[in-house]
Amino acid sequence: MDSLADRLIEQLRADGQFVAADTFTDPKGVAHILGRTTRTLANWRDLNTGPQWVKTYRVLYRIDLLADWLQSGGKTMKSPPIP
């Protein structure tokens, strides 16, 4: 059986969203999955809530952590961004 992360990757790709190395997506991809705006995600990042994210040269979300966050019922992540 496919994991939720695998199904999210499939859905993102089928919908033409950004997926990097079967691991990361961008705020647009997360907004697409969640039915929220990228501005909402930016607000959540400012409030240190929502799914965990990492900022390299751009903001990215690990798809496996997004799947974990969804499976937890979208409980607030109070930890800092992943390194």
PDB file with one MODEL, atoms N, CA, C and O in Angstrom:
MODEL        1
ATOM      1  N   MET A   1       0.839  -1.186   0.000  1.00  0.00           N
ATOM      2  CA  MET A   1       0.000   0.000   0.000  1.00  0.00           C
ATOM      3  C   MET A   1       0.884   1.249   0.000  1.00  0.00           C
ATOM      4  O   MET A   1       1.874   1.317   0.729  1.00  0.00           O
ATOM      5  N   ASP A   2       0.528   2.211  -0.802  1.00  0.00           N
ATOM      6  CA  ASP A   2       1.271   3.464  -0.871  1.00  0.00           C
ATOM      7  C   ASP A   2       1.067   4.273   0.397  1.00  0.00           C
ATOM      8  O   ASP A   2      -0.011   4.268   0.990  1.00  0.00           O
ATOM      9  N   SER A   3       2.115   4.965   0.799  1.00  0.00           N
ATOM     10  CA  SER A   3       2.005   5.852   1.950  1.00  0.00           C
ATOM     11  C   SER A   3       1.299   7.139   1.516  1.00  0.00           C
ATOM     12  O   SER A   3       1.174   7.425   0.325  1.00  0.00           O
ATOM     13  N   LEU A   4       0.848   7.894   2.492  1.00  0.00           N
ATOM     14  CA  LEU A   4       0.218   9.171   2.187  1.00  0.00           C
ATOM     15  C   LEU A   4       1.198  10.072   1.449  1.00  0.00           C
ATOM     16  O   LEU A   4       0.809  10.774   0.516  1.00  0.00           O
ATOM     17  N   ALA A   5       2.461  10.062   1.854  1.00  0.00           N
ATOM     18  CA  ALA A   5       3.465  10.887   1.175  1.00  0.00           C
ATOM     19  C   ALA A   5       3.566  10.507  -0.300  1.00  0.00           C
ATOM     20  O   ALA A   5       3.655  11.383  -1.160  1.00  0.00           O
ATOM     21  N   ASP A   6       3.554   9.208  -0.597  1.00  0.00           N
ATOM     22  CA  ASP A   6       3.605   8.766  -1.996  1.00  0.00           C
ATOM     23  C   ASP A   6       2.380   9.244  -2.772  1.00  0.00           C
ATOM     24  O   ASP A   6       2.492   9.672  -3.921  1.00  0.00           O
ATOM     25  N   ARG A   7       1.224   9.168  -2.142  1.00  0.00           N
ATOM     26  CA  ARG A   7      -0.003   9.625  -2.810  1.00  0.00           C
ATOM     27  C   ARG A   7       0.022  11.138  -3.031  1.00  0.00           C
ATOM     28  O   ARG A   7      -0.456  11.623  -4.056  1.00  0.00           O
ATOM     29  N   LEU A   8       0.581  11.886  -2.068  1.00  0.00           N
ATOM     30  CA  LEU A   8       0.697  13.338  -2.240  1.00  0.00           C
ATOM     31  C   LEU A   8       1.621  13.671  -3.403  1.00  0.00           C
ATOM     32  O   LEU A   8       1.329  14.562  -4.201  1.00  0.00           O
ATOM     33  N   ILE A   9       2.740  12.952  -3.497  1.00  0.00           N
ATOM     34  CA  ILE A   9       3.674  13.175  -4.606  1.00  0.00           C
ATOM     35  C   ILE A   9       2.977  12.908  -5.932  1.00  0.00           C
ATOM     36  O   ILE A   9       3.094  13.697  -6.870  1.00  0.00           O
ATOM     37  N   GLU A  10       2.253  11.797  -6.010  1.00  0.00           N
ATOM     38  CA  GLU A  10       1.500  11.480  -7.238  1.00  0.00           C
ATOM     39  C   GLU A  10       0.514  12.580  -7.582  1.00  0.00           C
ATOM     40  O   GLU A  10       0.429  13.013  -8.731  1.00  0.00           O
ATOM     41  N   GLN A  11      -0.233  13.033  -6.578  1.00  0.00           N
ATOM     42  CA  GLN A  11      -1.239  14.073  -6.814  1.00  0.00           C
ATOM     43  C   GLN A  11      -0.586  15.380  -7.258  1.00  0.00           C
ATOM     44  O   GLN A  11      -1.061  16.022  -8.194  1.00  0.00           O
ATOM     45  N   LEU A  12       0.499  15.777  -6.594  1.00  0.00           N
ATOM     46  CA  LEU A  12       1.195  17.007  -6.972  1.00  0.00           C
ATOM     47  C   LEU A  12       1.682  16.928  -8.417  1.00  0.00           C
ATOM     48  O   LEU A  12       1.491  17.866  -9.191  1.00  0.00           O
ATOM     49  N   ARG A  13       2.302  15.823  -8.774  1.00  0.00           N
ATOM     50  CA  ARG A  13       2.810  15.668 -10.144  1.00  0.00           C
ATOM     51  C   ARG A  13       1.670  15.658 -11.165  1.00  0.00           C
ATOM     52  O   ARG A  13       1.765  16.293 -12.215  1.00  0.00           O
ATOM     53  N   ALA A  14       0.594  14.935 -10.852  1.00  0.00           N
ATOM     54  CA  ALA A  14      -0.539  14.860 -11.778  1.00  0.00           C
ATOM     55  C   ALA A  14      -1.161  16.234 -12.005  1.00  0.00           C
ATOM     56  O   ALA A  14      -1.686  16.520 -13.081  1.00  0.00           O
ATOM     57  N   ASP A  15      -1.096  17.076 -10.981  1.00  0.00           N
ATOM     58  CA  ASP A  15      -1.677  18.414 -11.085  1.00  0.00           C
ATOM     59  C   ASP A  15      -0.670  19.459 -11.543  1.00  0.00           C
ATOM     60  O   ASP A  15      -0.967  20.654 -11.540  1.00  0.00           O
ATOM     61  N   GLY A  16       0.528  19.011 -11.940  1.00  0.00           N
ATOM     62  CA  GLY A  16       1.535  19.922 -12.484  1.00  0.00           C
ATOM     63  C   GLY A  16       2.223  20.793 -11.447  1.00  0.00           C
ATOM     64  O   GLY A  16       2.738  21.862 -11.773  1.00  0.00           O
ATOM     65  N   GLN A  17       2.234  20.343 -10.205  1.00  0.00           N
ATOM     66  CA  GLN A  17       2.876  21.115  -9.140  1.00  0.00           C
ATOM     67  C   GLN A  17       4.341  20.711  -9.010  1.00  0.00           C
ATOM     68  O   GLN A  17       4.743  19.642  -9.469  1.00  0.00           O
ATOM     69  N   PHE A  18       5.127  21.569  -8.384  1.00  0.00           N
ATOM     70  CA  PHE A  18       6.561  21.357  -8.189  1.00  0.00           C
ATOM     71  C   PHE A  18       6.812  20.238  -7.176  1.00  0.00           C
ATOM     72  O   PHE A  18       6.262  20.247  -6.075  1.00  0.00           O
ATOM     73  N   VAL A  19       7.657  19.269  -7.567  1.00  0.00           N
ATOM     74  CA  VAL A  19       8.142  18.216  -6.662  1.00  0.00           C
ATOM     75  C   VAL A  19       9.630  18.044  -6.957  1.00  0.00           C
ATOM     76  O   VAL A  19      10.019  17.817  -8.102  1.00  0.00           O
ATOM     77  N   ALA A  20      10.458  18.153  -5.917  1.00  0.00           N
ATOM     78  CA  ALA A  20      11.906  18.003  -6.089  1.00  0.00           C
ATOM     79  C   ALA A  20      12.377  16.724  -5.424  1.00  0.00           C
ATOM     80  O   ALA A  20      12.148  16.514  -4.233  1.00  0.00           O
ATOM     81  N   ALA A  21      13.031  15.876  -6.189  1.00  0.00           N
ATOM     82  CA  ALA A  21      13.673  14.654  -5.687  1.00  0.00           C
ATOM     83  C   ALA A  21      12.747  13.792  -4.837  1.00  0.00           C
ATOM     84  O   ALA A  21      13.197  13.178  -3.870  1.00  0.00           O
ATOM     85  N   ASP A  22      11.475  13.737  -5.178  1.00  0.00           N
ATOM     86  CA  ASP A  22      10.483  12.956  -4.423  1.00  0.00           C
ATOM     87  C   ASP A  22      10.486  13.304  -2.931  1.00  0.00           C
ATOM     88  O   ASP A  22      10.098  12.483  -2.099  1.00  0.00           O
ATOM     89  N   THR A  23      10.918  14.506  -2.598  1.00  0.00           N
ATOM     90  CA  THR A  23      11.068  14.869  -1.194  1.00  0.00           C
ATOM     91  C   THR A  23      10.416  16.198  -0.842  1.00  0.00           C
ATOM     92  O   THR A  23       9.781  16.309   0.207  1.00  0.00           O
ATOM     93  N   PHE A  24      10.556  17.193  -1.683  1.00  0.00           N
ATOM     94  CA  PHE A  24      10.122  18.544  -1.362  1.00  0.00           C
ATOM     95  C   PHE A  24       9.078  19.073  -2.340  1.00  0.00           C
ATOM     96  O   PHE A  24       9.019  18.666  -3.500  1.00  0.00           O
ATOM     97  N   THR A  25       8.256  19.993  -1.836  1.00  0.00           N
ATOM     98  CA  THR A  25       7.394  20.802  -2.690  1.00  0.00           C
ATOM     99  C   THR A  25       7.456  22.233  -2.172  1.00  0.00           C
ATOM    100  O   THR A  25       7.966  22.486  -1.080  1.00  0.00           O
ATOM    101  N   ASP A  26       6.944  23.150  -2.948  1.00  0.00           N
ATOM    102  CA  ASP A  26       6.986  24.558  -2.572  1.00  0.00           C
ATOM    103  C   ASP A  26       5.647  24.990  -1.959  1.00  0.00           C
ATOM    104  O   ASP A  26       4.703  24.201  -1.922  1.00  0.00           O
ATOM    105  N   PRO A  27       5.562  26.232  -1.479  1.00  0.00           N
ATOM    106  CA  PRO A  27       4.311  26.698  -0.878  1.00  0.00           C
ATOM    107  C   PRO A  27       3.099  26.578  -1.811  1.00  0.00           C
ATOM    108  O   PRO A  27       1.985  26.321  -1.355  1.00  0.00           O
ATOM    109  N   LYS A  28       3.319  26.765  -3.108  1.00  0.00           N
ATOM    110  CA  LYS A  28       2.205  26.628  -4.052  1.00  0.00           C
ATOM    111  C   LYS A  28       1.654  25.202  -4.048  1.00  0.00           C
ATOM    112  O   LYS A  28       0.440  25.006  -4.106  1.00  0.00           O
ATOM    113  N   GLY A  29       2.549  24.200  -3.979  1.00  0.00           N
ATOM    114  CA  GLY A  29       2.120  22.806  -3.930  1.00  0.00           C
ATOM    115  C   GLY A  29       1.370  22.490  -2.649  1.00  0.00           C
ATOM    116  O   GLY A  29       0.352  21.798  -2.679  1.00  0.00           O
ATOM    117  N   VAL A  30       1.872  22.998  -1.506  1.00  0.00           N
ATOM    118  CA  VAL A  30       1.201  22.764  -0.223  1.00  0.00           C
ATOM    119  C   VAL A  30      -0.158  23.456  -0.215  1.00  0.00           C
ATOM    120  O   VAL A  30      -1.149  22.883   0.238  1.00  0.00           O
ATOM    121  N   ALA A  31      -0.203  24.684  -0.716  1.00  0.00           N
ATOM    122  CA  ALA A  31      -1.480  25.407  -0.789  1.00  0.00           C
ATOM    123  C   ALA A  31      -2.474  24.631  -1.646  1.00  0.00           C
ATOM    124  O   ALA A  31      -3.660  24.572  -1.321  1.00  0.00           O
ATOM    125  N   HIS A  32      -2.002  24.045  -2.725  1.00  0.00           N
ATOM    126  CA  HIS A  32      -2.853  23.245  -3.611  1.00  0.00           C
ATOM    127  C   HIS A  32      -3.425  22.036  -2.857  1.00  0.00           C
ATOM    128  O   HIS A  32      -4.618  21.748  -2.955  1.00  0.00           O
ATOM    129  N   ILE A  33      -2.575  21.339  -2.113  1.00  0.00           N
ATOM    130  CA  ILE A  33      -3.012  20.159  -1.350  1.00  0.00           C
ATOM    131  C   ILE A  33      -4.018  20.552  -0.265  1.00  0.00           C
ATOM    132  O   ILE A  33      -5.035  19.885  -0.079  1.00  0.00           O
ATOM    133  N   LEU A  34      -3.723  21.636   0.444  1.00  0.00           N
ATOM    134  CA  LEU A  34      -4.542  22.024   1.595  1.00  0.00           C
ATOM    135  C   LEU A  34      -5.780  22.848   1.230  1.00  0.00           C
ATOM    136  O   LEU A  34      -6.682  23.011   2.052  1.00  0.00           O
ATOM    137  N   GLY A  35      -5.822  23.366   0.004  1.00  0.00           N
ATOM    138  CA  GLY A  35      -6.934  24.236  -0.373  1.00  0.00           C
ATOM    139  C   GLY A  35      -6.847  25.585   0.323  1.00  0.00           C
ATOM    140  O   GLY A  35      -7.867  26.214   0.603  1.00  0.00           O
ATOM    141  N   ARG A  36      -5.639  26.023   0.599  1.00  0.00           N
ATOM    142  CA  ARG A  36      -5.368  27.319   1.230  1.00  0.00           C
ATOM    143  C   ARG A  36      -4.576  28.177   0.255  1.00  0.00           C
ATOM    144  O   ARG A  36      -4.183  27.713  -0.815  1.00  0.00           O
ATOM    145  N   THR A  37      -4.348  29.418   0.626  1.00  0.00           N
ATOM    146  CA  THR A  37      -3.538  30.294  -0.221  1.00  0.00           C
ATOM    147  C   THR A  37      -2.084  30.251   0.243  1.00  0.00           C
ATOM    148  O   THR A  37      -1.785  29.853   1.369  1.00  0.00           O
ATOM    149  N   THR A  38      -1.196  30.665  -0.643  1.00  0.00           N
ATOM    150  CA  THR A  38       0.211  30.754  -0.256  1.00  0.00           C
ATOM    151  C   THR A  38       0.383  31.835   0.809  1.00  0.00           C
ATOM    152  O   THR A  38       1.297  31.752   1.630  1.00  0.00           O
ATOM    153  N   ARG A  39      -0.477  32.837   0.805  1.00  0.00           N
ATOM    154  CA  ARG A  39      -0.417  33.882   1.842  1.00  0.00           C
ATOM    155  C   ARG A  39      -0.748  33.286   3.220  1.00  0.00           C
ATOM    156  O   ARG A  39      -0.117  33.642   4.215  1.00  0.00           O
ATOM    157  N   THR A  40      -1.725  32.389   3.277  1.00  0.00           N
ATOM    158  CA  THR A  40      -2.047  31.718   4.540  1.00  0.00           C
ATOM    159  C   THR A  40      -0.832  30.954   5.045  1.00  0.00           C
ATOM    160  O   THR A  40      -0.512  31.006   6.233  1.00  0.00           O
ATOM    161  N   LEU A  41      -0.151  30.240   4.140  1.00  0.00           N
ATOM    162  CA  LEU A  41       1.052  29.498   4.543  1.00  0.00           C
ATOM    163  C   LEU A  41       2.134  30.447   5.053  1.00  0.00           C
ATOM    164  O   LEU A  41       2.818  30.139   6.029  1.00  0.00           O
ATOM    165  N   ALA A  42       2.291  31.594   4.403  1.00  0.00           N
ATOM    166  CA  ALA A  42       3.269  32.585   4.869  1.00  0.00           C
ATOM    167  C   ALA A  42       2.896  33.087   6.261  1.00  0.00           C
ATOM    168  O   ALA A  42       3.768  33.258   7.112  1.00  0.00           O
ATOM    169  N   ASN A  43       1.615  33.321   6.495  1.00  0.00           N
ATOM    170  CA  ASN A  43       1.165  33.741   7.830  1.00  0.00           C
ATOM    171  C   ASN A  43       1.464  32.661   8.856  1.00  0.00           C
ATOM    172  O   ASN A  43       1.933  32.963   9.953  1.00  0.00           O
ATOM    173  N   TRP A  44       1.197  31.404   8.511  1.00  0.00           N
ATOM    174  CA  TRP A  44       1.483  30.302   9.425  1.00  0.00           C
ATOM    175  C   TRP A  44       2.976  30.244   9.745  1.00  0.00           C
ATOM    176  O   TRP A  44       3.358  30.017  10.893  1.00  0.00           O
ATOM    177  N   ARG A  45       3.829  30.452   8.720  1.00  0.00           N
ATOM    178  CA  ARG A  45       5.273  30.439   8.968  1.00  0.00           C
ATOM    179  C   ARG A  45       5.650  31.562   9.926  1.00  0.00           C
ATOM    180  O   ARG A  45       6.456  31.354  10.833  1.00  0.00           O
ATOM    181  N   ASP A  46       5.078  32.745   9.737  1.00  0.00           N
ATOM    182  CA  ASP A  46       5.342  33.875  10.632  1.00  0.00           C
ATOM    183  C   ASP A  46       4.912  33.570  12.065  1.00  0.00           C
ATOM    184  O   ASP A  46       5.541  34.029  13.018  1.00  0.00           O
ATOM    185  N   LEU A  47       3.841  32.796  12.211  1.00  0.00           N
ATOM    186  CA  LEU A  47       3.315  32.445  13.530  1.00  0.00           C
ATOM    187  C   LEU A  47       3.924  31.157  14.078  1.00  0.00           C
ATOM    188  O   LEU A  47       3.560  30.704  15.163  1.00  0.00           O
ATOM    189  N   ASN A  48       4.855  30.569  13.321  1.00  0.00           N
ATOM    190  CA  ASN A  48       5.497  29.304  13.691  1.00  0.00           C
ATOM    191  C   ASN A  48       4.455  28.210  13.943  1.00  0.00           C
ATOM    192  O   ASN A  48       4.475  27.521  14.963  1.00  0.00           O
ATOM    193  N   THR A  49       3.560  28.081  12.990  1.00  0.00           N
ATOM    194  CA  THR A  49       2.509  27.074  13.063  1.00  0.00           C
ATOM    195  C   THR A  49       2.390  26.394  11.699  1.00  0.00           C
ATOM    196  O   THR A  49       3.087  26.769  10.756  1.00  0.00           O
ATOM    197  N   GLY A  50       1.528  25.415  11.594  1.00  0.00           N
ATOM    198  CA  GLY A  50       1.346  24.715  10.325  1.00  0.00           C
ATOM    199  C   GLY A  50       2.416  23.665  10.103  1.00  0.00           C
ATOM    200  O   GLY A  50       3.189  23.361  11.011  1.00  0.00           O
ATOM    201  N   PRO A  51       2.464  23.108   8.896  1.00  0.00           N
ATOM    202  CA  PRO A  51       3.462  22.060   8.614  1.00  0.00           C
ATOM    203  C   PRO A  51       4.877  22.629   8.649  1.00  0.00           C
ATOM    204  O   PRO A  51       5.097  23.800   8.340  1.00  0.00           O
ATOM    205  N   GLN A  52       5.830  21.783   9.030  1.00  0.00           N
ATOM    206  CA  GLN A  52       7.224  22.209   9.079  1.00  0.00           C
ATOM    207  C   GLN A  52       7.732  22.538   7.683  1.00  0.00           C
ATOM    208  O   GLN A  52       7.270  21.982   6.687  1.00  0.00           O
ATOM    209  N   TRP A  53       8.691  23.450   7.636  1.00  0.00           N
ATOM    210  CA  TRP A  53       9.248  23.919   6.371  1.00  0.00           C
ATOM    211  C   TRP A  53      10.730  24.187   6.558  1.00  0.00           C
ATOM    212  O   TRP A  53      11.233  24.219   7.681  1.00  0.00           O
ATOM    213  N   VAL A  54      11.412  24.375   5.463  1.00  0.00           N
ATOM    214  CA  VAL A  54      12.832  24.709   5.478  1.00  0.00           C
ATOM    215  C   VAL A  54      13.050  25.838   4.472  1.00  0.00           C
ATOM    216  O   VAL A  54      12.395  25.893   3.431  1.00  0.00           O
ATOM    217  N   LYS A  55      13.970  26.726   4.794  1.00  0.00           N
ATOM    218  CA  LYS A  55      14.301  27.788   3.843  1.00  0.00           C
ATOM    219  C   LYS A  55      15.759  27.641   3.451  1.00  0.00           C
ATOM    220  O   LYS A  55      16.666  27.778   4.272  1.00  0.00           O
ATOM    221  N   THR A  56      15.954  27.362   2.192  1.00  0.00           N
ATOM    222  CA  THR A  56      17.300  27.333   1.636  1.00  0.00           C
ATOM    223  C   THR A  56      17.399  28.608   0.811  1.00  0.00           C
ATOM    224  O   THR A  56      17.464  29.700   1.375  1.00  0.00           O
ATOM    225  N   TYR A  57      17.410  28.495  -0.459  1.00  0.00           N
ATOM    226  CA  TYR A  57      17.308  29.675  -1.318  1.00  0.00           C
ATOM    227  C   TYR A  57      15.848  30.028  -1.550  1.00  0.00           C
ATOM    228  O   TYR A  57      15.538  31.073  -2.121  1.00  0.00           O
ATOM    229  N   ARG A  58      14.946  29.148  -1.103  1.00  0.00           N
ATOM    230  CA  ARG A  58      13.501  29.360  -1.182  1.00  0.00           C
ATOM    231  C   ARG A  58      12.836  28.504  -0.110  1.00  0.00           C
ATOM    232  O   ARG A  58      13.453  27.590   0.437  1.00  0.00           O
ATOM    233  N   VAL A  59      11.593  28.800   0.180  1.00  0.00           N
ATOM    234  CA  VAL A  59      10.853  28.021   1.174  1.00  0.00           C
ATOM    235  C   VAL A  59      10.402  26.707   0.535  1.00  0.00           C
ATOM    236  O   VAL A  59       9.820  26.697  -0.550  1.00  0.00           O
ATOM    237  N   LEU A  60      10.681  25.607   1.224  1.00  0.00           N
ATOM    238  CA  LEU A  60      10.273  24.287   0.767  1.00  0.00           C
ATOM    239  C   LEU A  60       9.654  23.515   1.925  1.00  0.00           C
ATOM    240  O   LEU A  60       9.951  23.770   3.092  1.00  0.00           O
ATOM    241  N   TYR A  61       8.803  22.582   1.586  1.00  0.00           N
ATOM    242  CA  TYR A  61       8.159  21.706   2.559  1.00  0.00           C
ATOM    243  C   TYR A  61       8.521  20.271   2.221  1.00  0.00           C
ATOM    244  O   TYR A  61       8.415  19.856   1.066  1.00  0.00           O
ATOM    245  N   ARG A  62       8.952  19.503   3.230  1.00  0.00           N
ATOM    246  CA  ARG A  62       9.187  18.072   3.013  1.00  0.00           C
ATOM    247  C   ARG A  62       7.842  17.378   2.949  1.00  0.00           C
ATOM    248  O   ARG A  62       7.013  17.529   3.846  1.00  0.00           O
ATOM    249  N   ILE A  63       7.627  16.625   1.897  1.00  0.00           N
ATOM    250  CA  ILE A  63       6.336  15.994   1.663  1.00  0.00           C
ATOM    251  C   ILE A  63       6.022  14.952   2.732  1.00  0.00           C
ATOM    252  O   ILE A  63       4.862  14.807   3.116  1.00  0.00           O
ATOM    253  N   ASP A  64       7.022  14.226   3.222  1.00  0.00           N
ATOM    254  CA  ASP A  64       6.751  13.244   4.282  1.00  0.00           C
ATOM    255  C   ASP A  64       6.301  13.927   5.568  1.00  0.00           C
ATOM    256  O   ASP A  64       5.441  13.401   6.274  1.00  0.00           O
ATOM    257  N   LEU A  65       6.871  15.100   5.884  1.00  0.00           N
ATOM    258  CA  LEU A  65       6.443  15.829   7.083  1.00  0.00           C
ATOM    259  C   LEU A  65       5.069  16.452   6.885  1.00  0.00           C
ATOM    260  O   LEU A  65       4.294  16.560   7.836  1.00  0.00           O
ATOM    261  N   LEU A  66       4.762  16.862   5.660  1.00  0.00           N
ATOM    262  CA  LEU A  66       3.411  17.352   5.360  1.00  0.00           C
ATOM    263  C   LEU A  66       2.403  16.228   5.567  1.00  0.00           C
ATOM    264  O   LEU A  66       1.334  16.448   6.137  1.00  0.00           O
ATOM    265  N   ALA A  67       2.740  15.024   5.105  1.00  0.00           N
ATOM    266  CA  ALA A  67       1.851  13.868   5.294  1.00  0.00           C
ATOM    267  C   ALA A  67       1.659  13.576   6.783  1.00  0.00           C
ATOM    268  O   ALA A  67       0.542  13.301   7.221  1.00  0.00           O
ATOM    269  N   ASP A  68       2.754  13.635   7.568  1.00  0.00           N
ATOM    270  CA  ASP A  68       2.646  13.422   9.014  1.00  0.00           C
ATOM    271  C   ASP A  68       1.742  14.470   9.646  1.00  0.00           C
ATOM    272  O   ASP A  68       0.919  14.151  10.504  1.00  0.00           O
ATOM    273  N   TRP A  69       1.894  15.713   9.224  1.00  0.00           N
ATOM    274  CA  TRP A  69       1.089  16.815   9.760  1.00  0.00           C
ATOM    275  C   TRP A  69      -0.386  16.585   9.437  1.00  0.00           C
ATOM    276  O   TRP A  69      -1.249  16.780  10.293  1.00  0.00           O
ATOM    277  N   LEU A  70      -0.671  16.174   8.214  1.00  0.00           N
ATOM    278  CA  LEU A  70      -2.056  15.896   7.825  1.00  0.00           C
ATOM    279  C   LEU A  70      -2.625  14.732   8.635  1.00  0.00           C
ATOM    280  O   LEU A  70      -3.773  14.782   9.077  1.00  0.00           O
ATOM    281  N   GLN A  71      -1.820  13.683   8.831  1.00  0.00           N
ATOM    282  CA  GLN A  71      -2.288  12.517   9.588  1.00  0.00           C
ATOM    283  C   GLN A  71      -2.511  12.840  11.062  1.00  0.00           C
ATOM    284  O   GLN A  71      -3.290  12.167  11.736  1.00  0.00           O
ATOM    285  N   SER A  72      -1.830  13.867  11.563  1.00  0.00           N
ATOM    286  CA  SER A  72      -2.015  14.270  12.958  1.00  0.00           C
ATOM    287  C   SER A  72      -3.241  15.155  13.118  1.00  0.00           C
ATOM    288  O   SER A  72      -3.535  15.632  14.214  1.00  0.00           O
ATOM    289  N   GLY A  73      -3.952  15.371  12.023  1.00  0.00           N
ATOM    290  CA  GLY A  73      -5.129  16.242  12.076  1.00  0.00           C
ATOM    291  C   GLY A  73      -4.777  17.703  11.932  1.00  0.00           C
ATOM    292  O   GLY A  73      -5.570  18.573  12.292  1.00  0.00           O
ATOM    293  N   GLY A  74      -3.592  17.986  11.408  1.00  0.00           N
ATOM    294  CA  GLY A  74      -3.184  19.379  11.213  1.00  0.00           C
ATOM    295  C   GLY A  74      -2.854  20.078  12.510  1.00  0.00           C
ATOM    296  O   GLY A  74      -3.007  21.293  12.631  1.00  0.00           O
ATOM    297  N   LYS A  75      -2.396  19.297  13.491  1.00  0.00           N
ATOM    298  CA  LYS A  75      -2.033  19.903  14.771  1.00  0.00           C
ATOM    299  C   LYS A  75      -0.856  20.849  14.566  1.00  0.00           C
ATOM    300  O   LYS A  75       0.037  20.593  13.759  1.00  0.00           O
ATOM    301  N   THR A  76      -0.878  21.912  15.292  1.00  0.00           N
ATOM    302  CA  THR A  76       0.142  22.945  15.170  1.00  0.00           C
ATOM    303  C   THR A  76       1.530  22.390  15.454  1.00  0.00           C
ATOM    304  O   THR A  76       1.741  21.673  16.432  1.00  0.00           O
ATOM    305  N   MET A  77       2.456  22.729  14.594  1.00  0.00           N
ATOM    306  CA  MET A  77       3.862  22.380  14.793  1.00  0.00           C
ATOM    307  C   MET A  77       4.535  23.586  15.436  1.00  0.00           C
ATOM    308  O   MET A  77       4.752  24.599  14.770  1.00  0.00           O
ATOM    309  N   LYS A  78       4.863  23.492  16.698  1.00  0.00           N
ATOM    310  CA  LYS A  78       5.453  24.625  17.409  1.00  0.00           C
ATOM    311  C   LYS A  78       6.968  24.635  17.322  1.00  0.00           C
ATOM    312  O   LYS A  78       7.608  25.547  17.844  1.00  0.00           O
ATOM    313  N   SER A  79       7.553  23.638  16.674  1.00  0.00           N
ATOM    314  CA  SER A  79       9.007  23.583  16.588  1.00  0.00           C
ATOM    315  C   SER A  79       9.502  24.500  15.472  1.00  0.00           C
ATOM    316  O   SER A  79       8.748  24.855  14.566  1.00  0.00           O
ATOM    317  N   PRO A  80      10.776  24.879  15.547  1.00  0.00           N
ATOM    318  CA  PRO A  80      11.340  25.710  14.483  1.00  0.00           C
ATOM    319  C   PRO A  80      11.418  24.929  13.178  1.00  0.00           C
ATOM    320  O   PRO A  80      11.269  23.707  13.175  1.00  0.00           O
ATOM    321  N   PRO A  81      11.651  25.627  12.071  1.00  0.00           N
ATOM    322  CA  PRO A  81      11.774  24.943  10.782  1.00  0.00           C
ATOM    323  C   PRO A  81      12.842  23.868  10.822  1.00  0.00           C
ATOM    324  O   PRO A  81      13.812  23.982  11.572  1.00  0.00           O
ATOM    325  N   ILE A  82      12.673  22.824  10.020  1.00  0.00           N
ATOM    326  CA  ILE A  82      13.685  21.776   9.953  1.00  0.00           C
ATOM    327  C   ILE A  82      14.945  22.328   9.316  1.00  0.00           C
ATOM    328  O   ILE A  82      14.869  23.212   8.463  1.00  0.00           O
ATOM    329  N   PRO A  83      16.109  21.819   9.719  1.00  0.00           N
ATOM    330  CA  PRO A  83      17.368  22.330   9.137  1.00  0.00           C
ATOM    331  C   PRO A  83      17.543  21.887   7.703  1.00  0.00           C
ATOM    332  O   PRO A  83      18.542  22.227   7.070  1.00  0.00           O
TER     333      PRO A  83
ENDMDL
END
